[in-house]
Amino acid sequence: MVTIKTKKDIEILRRGGKRLAAILQAVAYEVKPGVTTDYLNTFAQKLIEAGGDTSAFLNYQPKGANRPYPASLCVSINDEVVHGIPNEKPRKLKEGDVVSLDLGLIHKKLITDHATTVGVGKISPEAQKLLEVTKKALEIGIAAAKPGQRTGDIGHAIETYVRKFGFGIIEELAGHGVGYAVHEDPFVPNYGNAGEGVVLKPGMVIAIEPMCTLGSPAVKIARDGYTFKTKDKSLAAHFEHTIVITETGAEILTQI
Ligand code: MG
């Protein structure tokens, strides 16, 4: 069911989104060679607690998962696309790695979702291009999110842009409604046909999250039951914002 948030809800989501953006930026600044994934998770958890909030991911059990997610933050390195677990088998970041950081925040019972991908030290020109294009794809998706448009218009805009660069677009994973729960309707794919899907209305809150690869877009789930990896081991990038549909367009909630 697609929910419409009240003005009061949106104000809380706006405040939570600002907090989330500040936390994720602070975590991203900690990304450097030698830092462990476990450290990033603990660092994020401390910042969340300092604000009196809760991670939306810790102990969250998505449909199909056989156990709750064990960490506050998702840290996905190189060929890992999303949902990398930072604290079970902590790893040290290396120069040249590409790291996706994904965090959901519960502020006054309402949830925002936000992700960014950063390089560790100096990264390859191909990796840099992948990050730039995926980030821009998110902006293009957000620009297509307007009342009266449909979820397919967002996916179509993202796909049309990313295809120009020959990068893979992951299809199994997509954006989603968010706010009262981590994953709500509608499904917001990063590909598709304009004019298809759910009609966007003011007060709808959705996460848009393109995931692109340097190679094939095919993915598999690792043995931990959570980490999505590219089948061909190609590099992946992921950027995500939570937005609210307004009377005239969209407002990004997860920004400082
Ligand atoms: Mg999300």
Residues whose N, C-alpha, C, O or C-beta is under 5 A from the ligand:
A	BS01	MG	D113 A207
